[in-house]
Amino acid sequence: MAEFKLKVPDMSCEHCEKRIREAVSNAGGRVKSLDLKSKEVVVDIEAEADKLLSIIDEAGYDAGLI
């Protein structure tokens, strides 16, 4: 698995956290850490970076690699 660190600027609440965790899990990955205050997420997933960004986008959030 590859590890990616993302910045998700529009992530602001527990609902956002749940949607992101579910989207990553449904794609076969896992969220290693998620910090609402810094708006950063660390993900382990067997996918390319562009695919992970697409997964987060489909969940309704813009994200960028850090």
All heavy atoms as TSV, in Angstrom:
chain	resi	resn	atom	element	x	y	z
A	1	MET	N	N	0.840	-1.182	0.000
A	1	MET	CA	C	0.000	0.000	0.000
A	1	MET	C	C	0.884	1.244	0.000
A	1	MET	O	O	1.952	1.246	0.565
A	1	MET	CB	C	-0.896	0.045	1.225
A	1	MET	CG	C	-2.033	-0.921	1.197
A	1	MET	SD	S	-3.330	-0.367	2.315
A	1	MET	CE	C	-4.604	-1.457	1.772
A	2	ALA	N	N	0.366	2.268	-0.607
A	2	ALA	CA	C	1.057	3.552	-0.618
A	2	ALA	C	C	0.403	4.482	0.393
A	2	ALA	O	O	-0.803	4.413	0.617
A	2	ALA	CB	C	0.990	4.164	-2.009
A	3	GLU	N	N	1.224	5.347	0.987
A	3	GLU	CA	C	0.705	6.324	1.938
A	3	GLU	C	C	0.677	7.699	1.277
A	3	GLU	O	O	1.642	8.099	0.631
A	3	GLU	CB	C	1.585	6.368	3.181
A	3	GLU	CG	C	1.076	7.358	4.215
A	3	GLU	CD	C	1.921	7.375	5.462
A	3	GLU	OE1	O	1.850	6.393	6.230
A	3	GLU	OE2	O	2.657	8.362	5.654
A	4	PHE	N	N	-0.444	8.385	1.433
A	4	PHE	CA	C	-0.611	9.723	0.891
A	4	PHE	C	C	-1.069	10.654	2.003
A	4	PHE	O	O	-1.912	10.282	2.814
A	4	PHE	CB	C	-1.667	9.743	-0.228
A	4	PHE	CG	C	-1.293	8.915	-1.415
A	4	PHE	CD1	C	-1.777	7.624	-1.548
A	4	PHE	CD2	C	-0.474	9.420	-2.406
A	4	PHE	CE1	C	-1.453	6.844	-2.648
A	4	PHE	CE2	C	-0.130	8.654	-3.508
A	4	PHE	CZ	C	-0.629	7.362	-3.631
A	5	LYS	N	N	-0.532	11.863	1.994
A	5	LYS	CA	C	-0.981	12.898	2.927
A	5	LYS	C	C	-1.720	13.953	2.113
A	5	LYS	O	O	-1.197	14.467	1.122
A	5	LYS	CB	C	0.205	13.518	3.660
A	5	LYS	CG	C	-0.198	14.448	4.779
A	5	LYS	CD	C	1.015	14.876	5.591
A	5	LYS	CE	C	0.593	15.721	6.774
A	5	LYS	NZ	N	1.762	16.138	7.572
A	6	LEU	N	N	-2.942	14.231	2.530
A	6	LEU	CA	C	-3.811	15.139	1.787
A	6	LEU	C	C	-4.203	16.342	2.633
A	6	LEU	O	O	-4.338	16.241	3.849
A	6	LEU	CB	C	-5.104	14.426	1.382
A	6	LEU	CG	C	-5.000	13.114	0.626
A	6	LEU	CD1	C	-6.373	12.486	0.494
A	6	LEU	CD2	C	-4.372	13.349	-0.722
A	7	LYS	N	N	-4.430	17.443	1.956
A	7	LYS	CA	C	-5.039	18.635	2.560
A	7	LYS	C	C	-6.439	18.706	1.978
A	7	LYS	O	O	-6.619	18.686	0.759
A	7	LYS	CB	C	-4.228	19.879	2.200
A	7	LYS	CG	C	-4.689	21.123	2.876
A	7	LYS	CD	C	-4.230	21.122	4.324
A	7	LYS	CE	C	-4.223	22.526	4.897
A	7	LYS	NZ	N	-3.648	22.566	6.225
A	8	VAL	N	N	-7.447	18.766	2.859
A	8	VAL	CA	C	-8.853	18.815	2.441
A	8	VAL	C	C	-9.449	20.088	3.035
A	8	VAL	O	O	-10.023	20.064	4.133
A	8	VAL	CB	C	-9.620	17.554	2.892
A	8	VAL	CG1	C	-11.029	17.551	2.320
A	8	VAL	CG2	C	-8.886	16.282	2.497
A	9	PRO	N	N	-9.325	21.226	2.334
A	9	PRO	CA	C	-9.698	22.519	2.908
A	9	PRO	C	C	-11.158	22.648	3.330
A	9	PRO	O	O	-11.457	23.380	4.279
A	9	PRO	CB	C	-9.385	23.524	1.803
A	9	PRO	CG	C	-8.652	22.801	0.754
A	9	PRO	CD	C	-8.790	21.341	1.009
A	10	ASP	N	N	-12.066	21.957	2.663
A	10	ASP	CA	C	-13.488	22.112	3.000
A	10	ASP	C	C	-13.994	21.060	3.987
A	10	ASP	O	O	-15.181	20.977	4.255
A	10	ASP	CB	C	-14.360	22.174	1.742
A	10	ASP	CG	C	-14.076	21.064	0.754
A	10	ASP	OD1	O	-13.053	20.361	0.892
A	10	ASP	OD2	O	-14.865	20.908	-0.190
A	11	MET	N	N	-13.104	20.284	4.588
A	11	MET	CA	C	-13.458	19.314	5.620
A	11	MET	C	C	-13.565	20.063	6.951
A	11	MET	O	O	-12.606	20.691	7.384
A	11	MET	CB	C	-12.366	18.241	5.689
A	11	MET	CG	C	-12.570	17.204	6.738
A	11	MET	SD	S	-11.249	15.951	6.738
A	11	MET	CE	C	-9.837	16.905	7.275
A	12	SER	N	N	-14.760	20.011	7.580
A	12	SER	CA	C	-14.929	20.856	8.756
A	12	SER	C	C	-15.656	20.214	9.942
A	12	SER	O	O	-15.730	20.830	10.999
A	12	SER	CB	C	-15.687	22.125	8.363
A	12	SER	OG	O	-16.966	21.776	7.859
A	13	CYS	N	N	-16.193	19.007	9.768
A	13	CYS	CA	C	-16.999	18.446	10.856
A	13	CYS	C	C	-16.926	16.916	10.854
A	13	CYS	O	O	-16.313	16.309	9.989
A	13	CYS	CB	C	-18.456	18.906	10.720
A	13	CYS	SG	S	-19.281	18.276	9.237
A	14	GLU	N	N	-17.586	16.319	11.840
A	14	GLU	CA	C	-17.593	14.859	11.947
A	14	GLU	C	C	-18.285	14.203	10.752
A	14	GLU	O	O	-17.926	13.090	10.363
A	14	GLU	CB	C	-18.248	14.433	13.257
A	14	GLU	CG	C	-17.413	14.778	14.464
A	14	GLU	CD	C	-18.070	14.388	15.774
A	14	GLU	OE1	O	-19.079	13.656	15.756
A	14	GLU	OE2	O	-17.562	14.813	16.823
A	15	HIS	N	N	-19.267	14.867	10.181
A	15	HIS	CA	C	-19.937	14.336	8.991
A	15	HIS	C	C	-18.930	14.240	7.838
A	15	HIS	O	O	-18.895	13.244	7.110
A	15	HIS	CB	C	-21.115	15.232	8.602
A	15	HIS	CG	C	-21.825	14.771	7.374
A	15	HIS	ND1	N	-21.444	15.173	6.113
A	15	HIS	CD2	C	-22.868	13.936	7.197
A	15	HIS	CE1	C	-22.233	14.596	5.222
A	15	HIS	NE2	N	-23.102	13.841	5.857
A	16	CYS	N	N	-18.114	15.264	7.673
A	16	CYS	CA	C	-17.072	15.260	6.640
A	16	CYS	C	C	-16.108	14.096	6.880
A	16	CYS	O	O	-15.750	13.364	5.954
A	16	CYS	CB	C	-16.284	16.571	6.665
A	16	CYS	SG	S	-17.228	18.059	6.363
A	17	GLU	N	N	-15.698	13.953	8.131
A	17	GLU	CA	C	-14.777	12.875	8.490
A	17	GLU	C	C	-15.379	11.517	8.124
A	17	GLU	O	O	-14.710	10.671	7.509
A	17	GLU	CB	C	-14.488	12.931	9.988
A	17	GLU	CG	C	-13.596	11.818	10.468
A	17	GLU	CD	C	-13.308	11.872	11.958
A	17	GLU	OE1	O	-13.670	12.865	12.626
A	17	GLU	OE2	O	-12.718	10.898	12.452
A	18	LYS	N	N	-16.635	11.306	8.462
A	18	LYS	CA	C	-17.297	10.031	8.173
A	18	LYS	C	C	-17.352	9.766	6.675
A	18	LYS	O	O	-17.069	8.652	6.226
A	18	LYS	CB	C	-18.706	10.037	8.763
A	18	LYS	CG	C	-19.456	8.750	8.553
A	18	LYS	CD	C	-20.842	8.786	9.164
A	18	LYS	CE	C	-21.560	7.488	8.845
A	18	LYS	NZ	N	-22.945	7.520	9.254
A	19	ARG	N	N	-17.713	10.777	5.881
A	19	ARG	CA	C	-17.809	10.594	4.426
A	19	ARG	C	C	-16.460	10.244	3.818
A	19	ARG	O	O	-16.373	9.371	2.952
A	19	ARG	CB	C	-18.371	11.835	3.773
A	19	ARG	CG	C	-19.860	11.989	4.025
A	19	ARG	CD	C	-20.436	13.100	3.230
A	19	ARG	NE	N	-20.200	12.833	1.816
A	19	ARG	CZ	C	-20.996	13.212	0.848
A	19	ARG	NH1	N	-22.087	13.881	1.122
A	19	ARG	NH2	N	-20.720	12.951	-0.404
A	20	ILE	N	N	-15.409	10.896	4.280
A	20	ILE	CA	C	-14.073	10.624	3.754
A	20	ILE	C	C	-13.621	9.229	4.156
A	20	ILE	O	O	-13.115	8.468	3.326
A	20	ILE	CB	C	-13.085	11.714	4.199
A	20	ILE	CG1	C	-13.425	13.016	3.461
A	20	ILE	CG2	C	-11.644	11.286	3.948
A	20	ILE	CD1	C	-12.707	14.230	3.961
A	21	ARG	N	N	-13.823	8.873	5.406
A	21	ARG	CA	C	-13.441	7.518	5.859
A	21	ARG	C	C	-14.188	6.444	5.066
A	21	ARG	O	O	-13.588	5.445	4.651
A	21	ARG	CB	C	-13.708	7.352	7.352
A	21	ARG	CG	C	-12.730	8.098	8.230
A	21	ARG	CD	C	-12.984	7.799	9.714
A	21	ARG	NE	N	-12.137	8.594	10.577
A	21	ARG	CZ	C	-10.874	8.308	10.881
A	21	ARG	NH1	N	-10.313	7.224	10.378
A	21	ARG	NH2	N	-10.179	9.088	11.687
A	22	GLU	N	N	-15.486	6.630	4.851
A	22	GLU	CA	C	-16.274	5.655	4.091
A	22	GLU	C	C	-15.804	5.562	2.642
A	22	GLU	O	O	-15.695	4.464	2.099
A	22	GLU	CB	C	-17.753	6.023	4.142
A	22	GLU	CG	C	-18.405	5.723	5.465
A	22	GLU	CD	C	-19.872	6.129	5.524
A	22	GLU	OE1	O	-20.394	6.727	4.560
A	22	GLU	OE2	O	-20.503	5.858	6.560
A	23	ALA	N	N	-15.527	6.694	2.019
A	23	ALA	CA	C	-15.094	6.691	0.622
A	23	ALA	C	C	-13.765	5.956	0.471
A	23	ALA	O	O	-13.595	5.131	-0.439
A	23	ALA	CB	C	-14.968	8.127	0.103
A	24	VAL	N	N	-12.828	6.228	1.373
A	24	VAL	CA	C	-11.516	5.558	1.317
A	24	VAL	C	C	-11.674	4.067	1.592
A	24	VAL	O	O	-11.101	3.225	0.886
A	24	VAL	CB	C	-10.535	6.216	2.307
A	24	VAL	CG1	C	-9.258	5.399	2.446
A	24	VAL	CG2	C	-10.214	7.642	1.866
A	25	SER	N	N	-12.469	3.713	2.589
A	25	SER	CA	C	-12.698	2.312	2.926
A	25	SER	C	C	-13.351	1.558	1.776
A	25	SER	O	O	-12.947	0.437	1.452
A	25	SER	CB	C	-13.569	2.219	4.182
A	25	SER	OG	O	-13.859	0.881	4.487
A	26	ASN	N	N	-14.336	2.165	1.141
A	26	ASN	CA	C	-15.025	1.528	0.015
A	26	ASN	C	C	-14.100	1.304	-1.172
A	26	ASN	O	O	-14.370	0.437	-2.008
A	26	ASN	CB	C	-16.237	2.352	-0.417
A	26	ASN	CG	C	-17.359	2.297	0.596
A	26	ASN	OD1	O	-17.405	1.421	1.451
A	26	ASN	ND2	N	-18.261	3.266	0.523
A	27	ALA	N	N	-13.005	2.063	-1.232
A	27	ALA	CA	C	-12.025	1.904	-2.311
A	27	ALA	C	C	-10.892	0.958	-1.910
A	27	ALA	O	O	-9.920	0.797	-2.647
A	27	ALA	CB	C	-11.451	3.266	-2.698
A	28	GLY	N	N	-11.011	0.336	-0.743
A	28	GLY	CA	C	-10.018	-0.641	-0.309
A	28	GLY	C	C	-8.860	-0.053	0.471
A	28	GLY	O	O	-7.876	-0.746	0.721
A	29	GLY	N	N	-8.979	1.195	0.876
A	29	GLY	CA	C	-7.914	1.834	1.642
A	29	GLY	C	C	-8.327	2.036	3.077
A	29	GLY	O	O	-9.379	1.573	3.512
A	30	ARG	N	N	-7.470	2.752	3.814
A	30	ARG	CA	C	-7.827	3.084	5.190
A	30	ARG	C	C	-7.246	4.445	5.539
A	30	ARG	O	O	-6.169	4.817	5.068
A	30	ARG	CB	C	-7.372	2.029	6.175
A	30	ARG	CG	C	-5.911	2.018	6.493
A	30	ARG	CD	C	-5.577	0.955	7.552
A	30	ARG	NE	N	-4.154	0.958	7.825
A	30	ARG	CZ	C	-3.604	1.590	8.857
A	30	ARG	NH1	N	-4.343	2.234	9.716
A	30	ARG	NH2	N	-2.290	1.558	9.031
A	31	VAL	N	N	-7.977	5.171	6.347
A	31	VAL	CA	C	-7.518	6.460	6.843
A	31	VAL	C	C	-6.663	6.183	8.075
A	31	VAL	O	O	-7.150	5.641	9.057
A	31	VAL	CB	C	-8.703	7.386	7.184
A	31	VAL	CG1	C	-8.215	8.650	7.867
A	31	VAL	CG2	C	-9.495	7.728	5.931
A	32	LYS	N	N	-5.380	6.535	8.011
A	32	LYS	CA	C	-4.476	6.335	9.145
A	32	LYS	C	C	-4.657	7.432	10.175
A	32	LYS	O	O	-4.583	7.178	11.371
A	32	LYS	CB	C	-3.026	6.315	8.671
A	32	LYS	CG	C	-2.664	5.078	7.889
A	32	LYS	CD	C	-1.233	5.109	7.421
A	32	LYS	CE	C	-0.262	5.044	8.574
A	32	LYS	NZ	N	1.145	4.956	8.131
A	33	SER	N	N	-4.871	8.653	9.700
A	33	SER	CA	C	-5.128	9.763	10.615
A	33	SER	C	C	-5.936	10.823	9.885
A	33	SER	O	O	-5.867	10.946	8.662
A	33	SER	CB	C	-3.824	10.355	11.163
A	33	SER	OG	O	-3.096	10.985	10.138
A	34	LEU	N	N	-6.698	11.557	10.661
A	34	LEU	CA	C	-7.530	12.626	10.113
A	34	LEU	C	C	-7.620	13.706	11.181
A	34	LEU	O	O	-8.003	13.430	12.307
A	34	LEU	CB	C	-8.912	12.091	9.759
A	34	LEU	CG	C	-9.845	13.039	9.019
A	34	LEU	CD1	C	-10.743	12.265	8.083
A	34	LEU	CD2	C	-10.645	13.881	9.965
A	35	ASP	N	N	-7.233	14.923	10.815
A	35	ASP	CA	C	-7.237	16.039	11.750
A	35	ASP	C	C	-8.101	17.155	11.189
A	35	ASP	O	O	-7.731	17.793	10.195
A	35	ASP	CB	C	-5.806	16.520	11.977
A	35	ASP	CG	C	-5.698	17.608	13.030
A	35	ASP	OD1	O	-6.729	18.202	13.410
A	35	ASP	OD2	O	-4.575	17.880	13.473
A	36	LEU	N	N	-9.266	17.349	11.805
A	36	LEU	CA	C	-10.187	18.390	11.328
A	36	LEU	C	C	-9.591	19.790	11.482
A	36	LEU	O	O	-9.834	20.652	10.646
A	36	LEU	CB	C	-11.516	18.302	12.079
A	36	LEU	CG	C	-12.402	17.112	11.738
A	36	LEU	CD1	C	-13.602	17.055	12.679
A	36	LEU	CD2	C	-12.856	17.168	10.297
A	37	LYS	N	N	-8.827	20.012	12.529
A	37	LYS	CA	C	-8.258	21.340	12.774
A	37	LYS	C	C	-7.269	21.743	11.675
A	37	LYS	O	O	-7.344	22.836	11.139
A	37	LYS	CB	C	-7.574	21.384	14.136
A	37	LYS	CG	C	-7.063	22.747	14.509
A	37	LYS	CD	C	-6.479	22.758	15.908
A	37	LYS	CE	C	-5.950	24.141	16.258
A	37	LYS	NZ	N	-5.315	24.158	17.566
A	38	SER	N	N	-6.363	20.848	11.327
A	38	SER	CA	C	-5.370	21.154	10.282
A	38	SER	C	C	-5.888	20.819	8.889
A	38	SER	O	O	-5.259	21.164	7.894
A	38	SER	CB	C	-4.072	20.391	10.536
A	38	SER	OG	O	-4.277	18.999	10.364
A	39	LYS	N	N	-7.027	20.111	8.843
A	39	LYS	CA	C	-7.657	19.687	7.592
A	39	LYS	C	C	-6.747	18.754	6.781
A	39	LYS	O	O	-6.703	18.795	5.565
A	39	LYS	CB	C	-8.092	20.894	6.761
A	39	LYS	CG	C	-9.084	21.765	7.533
A	39	LYS	CD	C	-9.565	22.916	6.728
A	39	LYS	CE	C	-10.480	23.818	7.516
A	39	LYS	NZ	N	-11.731	23.260	7.897
A	40	GLU	N	N	-6.024	17.890	7.511
A	40	GLU	CA	C	-5.110	16.945	6.888
A	40	GLU	C	C	-5.568	15.506	7.129
A	40	GLU	O	O	-6.065	15.172	8.192
A	40	GLU	CB	C	-3.696	17.140	7.416
A	40	GLU	CG	C	-3.120	18.474	7.019
A	40	GLU	CD	C	-1.733	18.714	7.533
A	40	GLU	OE1	O	-1.173	17.864	8.267
A	40	GLU	OE2	O	-1.187	19.772	7.214
A	41	VAL	N	N	-5.352	14.695	6.106
A	41	VAL	CA	C	-5.727	13.282	6.156
A	41	VAL	C	C	-4.551	12.466	5.641
A	41	VAL	O	O	-3.943	12.814	4.623
A	41	VAL	CB	C	-6.960	13.004	5.263
A	41	VAL	CG1	C	-7.375	11.547	5.354
A	41	VAL	CG2	C	-8.117	13.917	5.618
A	42	VAL	N	N	-4.228	11.378	6.337
A	42	VAL	CA	C	-3.209	10.442	5.874
A	42	VAL	C	C	-3.919	9.139	5.537
A	42	VAL	O	O	-4.671	8.596	6.353
A	42	VAL	CB	C	-2.111	10.212	6.933
A	42	VAL	CG1	C	-1.087	9.204	6.429
A	42	VAL	CG2	C	-1.435	11.536	7.292
A	43	VAL	N	N	-3.677	8.660	4.308
A	43	VAL	CA	C	-4.395	7.499	3.789
A	43	VAL	C	C	-3.410	6.446	3.305
A	43	VAL	O	O	-2.411	6.771	2.660
A	43	VAL	CB	C	-5.291	7.926	2.603
A	43	VAL	CG1	C	-5.931	6.722	1.935
A	43	VAL	CG2	C	-6.349	8.910	3.054
A	44	ASP	N	N	-3.684	5.175	3.610
A	44	ASP	CA	C	-3.006	4.028	3.005
A	44	ASP	C	C	-3.968	3.430	1.996
A	44	ASP	O	O	-5.118	3.105	2.351
A	44	ASP	CB	C	-2.693	2.956	4.052
A	44	ASP	CG	C	-1.367	3.152	4.742
A	44	ASP	OD1	O	-0.520	3.887	4.213
A	44	ASP	OD2	O	-1.182	2.562	5.821
A	45	ILE	N	N	-3.509	3.302	0.751
A	45	ILE	CA	C	-4.388	2.753	-0.282
A	45	ILE	C	C	-3.553	2.189	-1.424
A	45	ILE	O	O	-2.450	2.671	-1.690
A	45	ILE	CB	C	-5.378	3.828	-0.793
A	45	ILE	CG1	C	-6.497	3.205	-1.625
A	45	ILE	CG2	C	-4.648	4.938	-1.527
A	45	ILE	CD1	C	-7.671	4.135	-1.872
A	46	GLU	N	N	-4.066	1.160	-2.056
A	46	GLU	CA	C	-3.414	0.604	-3.236
A	46	GLU	C	C	-4.016	1.254	-4.463
A	46	GLU	O	O	-4.813	0.641	-5.174
A	46	GLU	CB	C	-3.589	-0.915	-3.273
A	46	GLU	CG	C	-2.869	-1.583	-2.141
A	46	GLU	CD	C	-2.220	-2.886	-2.532
A	46	GLU	OE1	O	-2.089	-3.174	-3.731
A	46	GLU	OE2	O	-1.847	-3.603	-1.610
A	47	ALA	N	N	-3.661	2.508	-4.667
A	47	ALA	CA	C	-4.154	3.272	-5.814
A	47	ALA	C	C	-3.151	4.374	-6.102
A	47	ALA	O	O	-2.354	4.748	-5.235
A	47	ALA	CB	C	-5.520	3.878	-5.505
A	48	GLU	N	N	-3.201	4.883	-7.304
A	48	GLU	CA	C	-2.370	6.018	-7.666
A	48	GLU	C	C	-2.941	7.280	-7.028
A	48	GLU	O	O	-4.122	7.330	-6.663
A	48	GLU	CB	C	-2.331	6.168	-9.192
A	48	GLU	CG	C	-1.731	4.971	-9.917
A	48	GLU	CD	C	-0.266	4.749	-9.573
A	48	GLU	OE1	O	0.469	5.745	-9.414
A	48	GLU	OE2	O	0.144	3.586	-9.461
A	49	ALA	N	N	-2.121	8.300	-6.915
A	49	ALA	CA	C	-2.540	9.554	-6.284
A	49	ALA	C	C	-3.755	10.159	-6.975
A	49	ALA	O	O	-4.691	10.610	-6.303
A	49	ALA	CB	C	-1.381	10.543	-6.289
A	50	ASP	N	N	-3.769	10.153	-8.317
A	50	ASP	CA	C	-4.903	10.755	-9.028
A	50	ASP	C	C	-6.201	10.003	-8.760
A	50	ASP	O	O	-7.270	10.607	-8.671
A	50	ASP	CB	C	-4.630	10.889	-10.522
A	50	ASP	CG	C	-4.331	9.567	-11.212
A	50	ASP	OD1	O	-3.946	8.594	-10.539
A	50	ASP	OD2	O	-4.462	9.512	-12.447
A	51	LYS	N	N	-6.128	8.701	-8.574
A	51	LYS	CA	C	-7.315	7.912	-8.252
A	51	LYS	C	C	-7.811	8.264	-6.847
A	51	LYS	O	O	-9.020	8.418	-6.633
A	51	LYS	CB	C	-7.001	6.414	-8.352
A	51	LYS	CG	C	-8.146	5.510	-7.954
A	51	LYS	CD	C	-9.360	5.680	-8.828
A	51	LYS	CE	C	-10.461	4.705	-8.433
A	51	LYS	NZ	N	-11.727	5.009	-9.068
A	52	LEU	N	N	-6.896	8.408	-5.896
A	52	LEU	CA	C	-7.288	8.778	-4.540
A	52	LEU	C	C	-7.958	10.156	-4.531
A	52	LEU	O	O	-8.999	10.338	-3.905
A	52	LEU	CB	C	-6.080	8.782	-3.599
A	52	LEU	CG	C	-6.342	9.285	-2.186
A	52	LEU	CD1	C	-7.434	8.478	-1.489
A	52	LEU	CD2	C	-5.060	9.276	-1.381
A	53	LEU	N	N	-7.392	11.104	-5.254
A	53	LEU	CA	C	-7.991	12.440	-5.325
A	53	LEU	C	C	-9.385	12.374	-5.944
A	53	LEU	O	O	-10.300	13.082	-5.523
A	53	LEU	CB	C	-7.089	13.393	-6.107
A	53	LEU	CG	C	-5.752	13.706	-5.440
A	53	LEU	CD1	C	-4.889	14.554	-6.358
A	53	LEU	CD2	C	-5.939	14.372	-4.090
A	54	SER	N	N	-9.567	11.494	-6.915
A	54	SER	CA	C	-10.872	11.296	-7.540
A	54	SER	C	C	-11.873	10.706	-6.541
A	54	SER	O	O	-13.043	11.106	-6.509
A	54	SER	CB	C	-10.731	10.382	-8.761
A	54	SER	OG	O	-11.970	10.109	-9.328
A	55	ILE	N	N	-11.424	9.781	-5.720
A	55	ILE	CA	C	-12.278	9.168	-4.700
A	55	ILE	C	C	-12.760	10.229	-3.710
A	55	ILE	O	O	-13.943	10.278	-3.364
A	55	ILE	CB	C	-11.513	8.043	-3.960
A	55	ILE	CG1	C	-11.294	6.855	-4.905
A	55	ILE	CG2	C	-12.227	7.615	-2.684
A	55	ILE	CD1	C	-10.252	5.865	-4.421
A	56	ILE	N	N	-11.853	11.090	-3.280
A	56	ILE	CA	C	-12.209	12.162	-2.343
A	56	ILE	C	C	-13.152	13.153	-3.023
A	56	ILE	O	O	-14.135	13.611	-2.424
A	56	ILE	CB	C	-10.949	12.875	-1.810
A	56	ILE	CG1	C	-10.010	11.893	-1.108
A	56	ILE	CG2	C	-11.326	14.036	-0.899
A	56	ILE	CD1	C	-10.586	11.205	0.099
A	57	ASP	N	N	-12.896	13.456	-4.287
A	57	ASP	CA	C	-13.760	14.365	-5.055
A	57	ASP	C	C	-15.169	13.799	-5.172
A	57	ASP	O	O	-16.153	14.520	-5.004
A	57	ASP	CB	C	-13.151	14.617	-6.432
A	57	ASP	CG	C	-13.967	15.600	-7.246
A	57	ASP	OD1	O	-14.110	16.753	-6.810
A	57	ASP	OD2	O	-14.456	15.207	-8.328
A	58	GLU	N	N	-15.289	12.510	-5.445
A	58	GLU	CA	C	-16.594	11.870	-5.566
A	58	GLU	C	C	-17.358	11.886	-4.236
A	58	GLU	O	O	-18.587	11.852	-4.226
A	58	GLU	CB	C	-16.441	10.435	-6.078
A	58	GLU	CG	C	-16.032	10.371	-7.539
A	58	GLU	CD	C	-15.709	8.965	-8.012
A	58	GLU	OE1	O	-16.021	7.988	-7.301
A	58	GLU	OE2	O	-15.130	8.851	-9.107
A	59	ALA	N	N	-16.616	11.960	-3.122
A	59	ALA	CA	C	-17.250	12.060	-1.803
A	59	ALA	C	C	-17.723	13.489	-1.537
A	59	ALA	O	O	-18.410	13.736	-0.549
A	59	ALA	CB	C	-16.284	11.607	-0.714
A	60	GLY	N	N	-17.325	14.423	-2.404
A	60	GLY	CA	C	-17.802	15.802	-2.288
A	60	GLY	C	C	-16.792	16.799	-1.762
A	60	GLY	O	O	-17.160	17.903	-1.362
A	61	TYR	N	N	-15.511	16.430	-1.779
A	61	TYR	CA	C	-14.473	17.290	-1.202
A	61	TYR	C	C	-13.320	17.495	-2.176
A	61	TYR	O	O	-12.884	16.558	-2.838
A	61	TYR	CB	C	-13.929	16.683	0.101
A	61	TYR	CG	C	-15.014	16.485	1.105
A	61	TYR	CD1	C	-15.693	15.276	1.184
A	61	TYR	CD2	C	-15.413	17.512	1.937
A	61	TYR	CE1	C	-16.731	15.088	2.079
A	61	TYR	CE2	C	-16.447	17.338	2.847
A	61	TYR	CZ	C	-17.103	16.127	2.907
A	61	TYR	OH	O	-18.144	15.959	3.778
A	62	ASP	N	N	-12.811	18.726	-2.206
A	62	ASP	CA	C	-11.593	19.007	-2.946
A	62	ASP	C	C	-10.421	18.618	-2.053
A	62	ASP	O	O	-10.463	18.836	-0.845
A	62	ASP	CB	C	-11.473	20.498	-3.281
A	62	ASP	CG	C	-12.505	20.921	-4.324
A	62	ASP	OD1	O	-12.798	20.113	-5.225
A	62	ASP	OD2	O	-13.003	22.051	-4.224
A	63	ALA	N	N	-9.389	18.046	-2.646
A	63	ALA	CA	C	-8.216	17.648	-1.879
A	63	ALA	C	C	-6.975	17.832	-2.721
A	63	ALA	O	O	-7.042	17.794	-3.956
A	63	ALA	CB	C	-8.336	16.181	-1.437
A	64	GLY	N	N	-5.874	18.024	-2.056
A	64	GLY	CA	C	-4.593	18.125	-2.729
A	64	GLY	C	C	-3.539	17.365	-1.939
A	64	GLY	O	O	-3.654	17.219	-0.718
A	65	LEU	N	N	-2.542	16.884	-2.632
A	65	LEU	CA	C	-1.451	16.186	-1.982
A	65	LEU	C	C	-0.554	17.180	-1.252
A	65	LEU	O	O	-0.338	18.290	-1.738
A	65	LEU	CB	C	-0.620	15.408	-2.993
A	65	LEU	CG	C	-1.326	14.254	-3.703
A	65	LEU	CD1	C	-0.445	13.693	-4.783
A	65	LEU	CD2	C	-1.707	13.174	-2.708
A	66	ILE	N	N	-0.046	16.761	-0.124
A	66	ILE	CA	C	0.909	17.585	0.633
A	66	ILE	C	C	2.286	17.010	0.402
A	66	ILE	O	O	2.486	15.839	0.497
A	66	ILE	CB	C	0.580	17.609	2.138
A	66	ILE	CG1	C	-0.797	18.210	2.364
A	66	ILE	CG2	C	1.629	18.361	2.902
A	66	ILE	CD1	C	-1.252	18.167	3.804
